[in-house]
Amino acid sequence: MNRPTAFKIFLSFAVSALFLYLAFRHVPLADLGAALARFDVRWLVPALAISLTLQVFRAWRWQLELRPLERVGLGTLWVVTSVAYMAINLLPARLGEVVRPWLLSRRAGVSFSNVVGNLVIEKTMDSMVIVFYILVGLLTTANLPPWVRRGAIVPAVAALVLAALVALLWWKGEPFVDRWVVHYLPARVGATLTRVLRALLDGMRILPDRRLLAAVFVLSVALWFLPILSSYVIIRAFDFPVPFSAAVIVFIFIGFGTALPQAPGMIGPYQYACQLALGLFGIDETAALAYGLVLNAIQLLSLVAQGLVALPLAGIDLDDVRRVGRER
């Protein structure tokens, strides 16, 4: 294991430990047990159904994103997506992110760089949709603290910057790199860089297709609504007296928290984010922690279960997943 990877893993566990301390420091374990007992298990069925549907939506959206490159079957993409998201949630510091392009490049006629370029578009789309839901949360939730509203400026600016960079890369990327980078490199290194850049740009071929891009955006809005709906289902399971907008705020706070380096399963930042979000609606720390533990467990276990089902279909095993996550 190289030093940068070892440092990422150390940092992820340190961040998770810090947030676990913050989440549990004022919560008596006996009270937490009583709060968990108030969970109505009948809500498990819709919660699990939403989680399963979310994975199908991810595969469906990816199928549309890849259409300019290659027509890949929905079943194949579900297998790749399920294995990849299991890896993302089981490996620390989000080392599993590389599993998706690696595995698809093995199972379809697209290169690793093609898939990375395609995923750049996906991440940009996700950023724009999340900003949309942040705006929805700000408009539908009264009496939010000023720090929440000010904090929303950061992801909005980041999303706009990312979108601008992607647009510039698509229209000016290769000429710029040829003129200002490749020109000063040895011929062999420059040729390799140019080849990789062209593969990345090739993966972005969806950009000129406005209709397909619009379809992906609409599907992204629907896809990201599912975690919000899942959050609300668990709110109902605990019978919290809060409006639907609380689920939107929970989703936003979890998004901020899980963007940090963290241990497998998003343990720590996830629970503390739920406490902060539900605290804005008057839910005490103990009940909010119980909520965060249950919501996290349902989402994690359903992702891992789907990944384990998909693993033999992908023709690899867990050792392959771990090795790719650490080596790439």
Buried (B, 14 or more C-beta within 10 A) or exposed (E): EEEEBEEBBEBBBBBBBBBBEBBBEEBEEEBBEEBBEEBEEEBBEBBBEBBEBBBBBBBBBBBBBBBBBEEBEEEBBBBBBBBBBBBBBBBBBBBBBBBBBBBBBEBBEBBBBBBBBBBBBBEBBBBBBBBBBBEBBBEEBEEBEEEBEEBBEEBBEEBEEBBEEBBEBBEEBBEBBBEEBBEEBEEEEBEEBBEBBBBBBBBBBBBEBEEBBEBBBEBBBBBBBBBBBBBBBBBBBBEBEBBEBBBBBBBBBBBBBBEBBBBBBBBBBBBBBBBBBBBBBEBBBBBBBBBBBBBBEBBBBBBBBBBEBBBEBBEBEBEBBBEBBBEB
